[in-house]
């Protein structure tokens, strides 16, 4: 199997998904930082898997020194060691209120000018700063905290609450800081989401321990769809990752981790069309019935912590007309 082709195919499909999210009406999705973030996250994950920096650098087609310089640049600003360049630029604007592009270029002259430009564009797109004019005379002003909070409330709170609720269902012992790091959200936004979930009765606190209600996003619900999509994507990616970590590159009849994909070719008059199109509803009904049964049993008994296991089951279906893009 050509691993390079396989990885390229996975990446292309993931990019299609990200692009669709970014293009969806009402979603604020600054993407200027994405390439650097992917590089840094992927390099960190490869190193955590035990690969040497020299080998990881070679996988990226870079000399070791160039690789180390890029990682260092992304992890912290050359101007302000200990902070990323993004954090440093925002902190500088917050301290000054406003600054011209020329002033910022002088202030961060030790950092990559292309990275600085990308970060300024990202700050403007995300609403954290505004820009007046163009070129070196362009003036960047930080968005006042009150306006920033309004933007966060309008575009982020509902999504953050759903994602935080989902994360706490998966990691009930987690502190807010851990949840924030895992989701890549602002710690204050996570705490606000926790407070909101507690007020709504979705989380309870007893003896300092947060206990989330089971998260169920019903069919037809308008709120929480982002968390549902994230949960499904995470389940699929997690199953594949676990399969690979176990060294299992083929399926067996007794698999407990894995998945199957079947494609049915039908037309409107096909004798089996109704059963094929109704598969999602049929499987959902069966699985939800079993889930409710397990939840009822768990409410009346305690799981053995030594042998307990979490089973994640996912199911999905798409219907595409002939000639329609995926």
N, C-alpha and C positions, 0 to 999 in steps of 0.2 A: 504493500500500500504506500502511495506517495503522501507522506505526512504533510509536506508543504502545501500540496493541493487541498488536502483535507482542512488544514488550518485556515487557508485563504478562503475556502468556501464558508466556514463557520463565521469568519470575520465579516465577509460580505453580507451574510444574512443578518448578522447583528447590526451592522451599519444601516441596513434597510429599516430595521426596527427602530433604531435611534432616530433616523431621519423622519420616520412617520410620527414619532412622538413629538419631535421638534416642530413639525409642520402643523400639528393639531391646533386648532383654534383655541386661544386662551392660555396656552402654555408658554411661559417665559423660559427659553432654553438657550442661554449664551453658550456657544460651543468653542470659543476661542481657545480655551484651556484644554480641550479634550485630548488632542494628540499627545501633549506633554503628560497629562494625567494617565493616559493609557500606557505610555512608555514607563513612567515611574511605577505604576501599580504592577505592571507585568514583570519588570526587572526585579522588583522586591519579592514578588511571588516566586519567581524562578530561583532567586538566591535562597529563599526560605525552603525550597525543595531540596537544597543541598548542592546546587550547582555553583561552581566557582565563578567569581566575577569575570575571570578571563574567558571562560566558556560562554557566559551570558553575553559578554561584549561581542564575541565571535558570532553568536546567534543573531545579534542585531547588525552584523556586518561592520563593526566598529573596532578600532584599536582600543586596547584596555585603557590607555590614558584618556582618550576622547570619551569613552563610556563613563569613566569615573568623573570627568569634568561635567558632563551633562547631568549625571545623577546628582552631583553636588549642587549644580546650578538650580535644579528643580527642587531640591530638598531645602535649600536655604539661600537667601539673598547674599551676594558677595558684599553688598553695602551694609546689610544688617544680619550678621551671622546669628543663627538660631531662629530666624523667621524666613518663611518662603517669600519670594519676590512679590507675590500677590498680596500677602499680609503686609509687607513693608510699604508698598505703594498706597494701599488703603489707609494704613496708619499715618503715613506722611500727609495725605490729603485731609484726614480727620484733624491732624494737628494744625494744619495751615488754613483749612477751610476751602481754599482754592489754590491752584497753581497752574502755570502755563506748561505746555509740552516741553518747551526749552528748559524751563526750570527743573522739570522732572528728569529730563535727559542728563542734566548736569548733576543732579542729586544722585542718580543711579547710573552714573557713567561706568561703574565697574561691572554692571550687569549687561546681559545680552540686550541690545536695543530692540531687536525683533520681539523678544519676550516681553519687554516693557510695553511696546505698542499693542501687543495682543492682550495684555492684562488691562490696559486702559480701555480698549474696546469692550472687553468683557465686563468691566465695572459699569460702563455706560449702558450696555445692553441689559444688564441685570438690574438697573435702576439704582445702584449704589452710588453712582456719580452722574453728573451731567456734563455735556461739552458744548462750548460756544466757540464758533470760528473753526478754522482749519489750519493745517500746517504747524510750524513750530510756535505760532502765536496762539494756537488753540488753547482755550482756558478750560480747565477741568475743575469742577466744584463738587464737593462731597454732598450727597443727599442728606438733609437734616434727619436726625434720628426719628423724629416724630413722623416724617413722611416715609421713612424706611419701614417703620413699624406698620404703617398703613398698607404699604405695598406687600409686606409679609402677610398681613392678615388677609388681604384680598386674594393673593395668589398662592399662598403656601400652607396656611394653617390647616385647612381641611385635609389636604394631601398628607401633611406631616402627621396629623392625628392618626390617620389610617395606617401609615407606615410604622409609626411608633407602636400602635396597638398590635400590629402584626408581629413586630420584633419582640415585644414583651410576651406575646403568646408563645413564641419560639424560645425566648430566653427570659423566663420569669424572674430570675434572680439578678438580672442585669441592672446596673446603676444607670442613671440618665446619661452620664458621660460616656459609658460604654456603648449605649444605644446610639448616641450622637455620632461617635466615631464609626460605628458599623454602618450607619445609614448615610454618613457624609453630610449630616445636618448641623446647623448651628445649635450649640448646647442650650441656649436660651429658648430657641424654637421648640426643642424637644421637651424642655421643662414645661413650656406653655401648653404643649400637646398633652402631656401627662396630666396637668391640672384640669384641662378641658375634659379628658377622658374620665377622670375621677368625678368631676361635677356631673357628668352624664351617666354615671353608674357603670361605666364599662371597665373601670379599674377600682379595686378596693384596697385599702391599706389597713393592715392589722399587725401590730408589733413591729412596725417599721418595714414590713414586707409587702411589696406590691403584688396583688393577685389579679390577673386579667381575666375577664369573662372570655369564653370561647368566641373567636372571631368568625362570624358567618356573614358573608355579604350575599344577601338573597338575590335570586334572578330578578332582573328588572331594576335593581337599585341604581340610582344615579350617583350617589356618593360612595367613595371608597373604591372606585374601579381601578385607580392607579395601584393600590395595594394588592388588589386581586391579580392584576397583570404581573406585578412584580413577584408575587407569591408563586404564580404559575411558572414564570420564567426561571425563578430560583429553584423550583422543584425539578424542572426538566434538566437544568444545568447541573444541579446537585446530584441527580441520579447518574448522569453521564460521568461526572467527575469521580463519584464513588466507585463506579464500575471500573474506571481506568486505574484508580488507586489500588483496587483489589487485583489488578493484573488480568481482569477478565475482559478479553476483546471479542468474545463470542457468547451467545446465549445458550442456556441449558433448559431442560424441561422443568427444573425445580428452582429456577431463579427467584429470589425475593427482591433483588435490585435489578432494574432494567426497564425496558419499554419496547413497544411494538408500534410500527406505523404501517397502515394498510390503505391503499388507494382503490376506491370503487369507481368504475366507469359506468355511468347510467345516463338515461335520458328521461324526459318527463313521462313517457309511456312504459318505462321499464317495469316489469312485474315486481321487482324487489325495491323499487325507488322509495316507497314509504318506509320500509324497514331500515334502509340505509340512511335516509335523511333523519330518521327518528332515533338513531343510535345514541346521540349525545343525551337526549332527554331520557332514554331508556336506562343508560348507564348511570346518569346522575341520580335518577330515582332509586335505583338499586343501591348505589353507594351511600346516598344520604340516609337511606333506611338503616344500613349497617352502622353508619357513623352515629346515628341517634341511639341505636342499641348499645354500642360500646360506651357512649357517654353516660347512659343510664346505669350501666353496670359499674363504671368507674366511680359514679356518685355513691354507690353502696358498698364499695370495697376499696382497699388500699393496694396500689401497685407495689410489687417487690422491687425495691431500688437496685437490687443486685442483678435482676434478670429483665427489668423493664426495657422496652425498645420503642422507638418512635417510628412509625411507618407512614411515609408520605406517599400518597397516591394522587396522581394527576391524570386528567383526561381532557382531550381537546378535539375539536373537529372544525374543519373549514370546508366551505363549498365554493368552488370556483367555476365560473362559466367558461366555455371553450374560448380561447384567445385572450382571456383576462390575465393581467399580471398577478404574480403571487403577492 
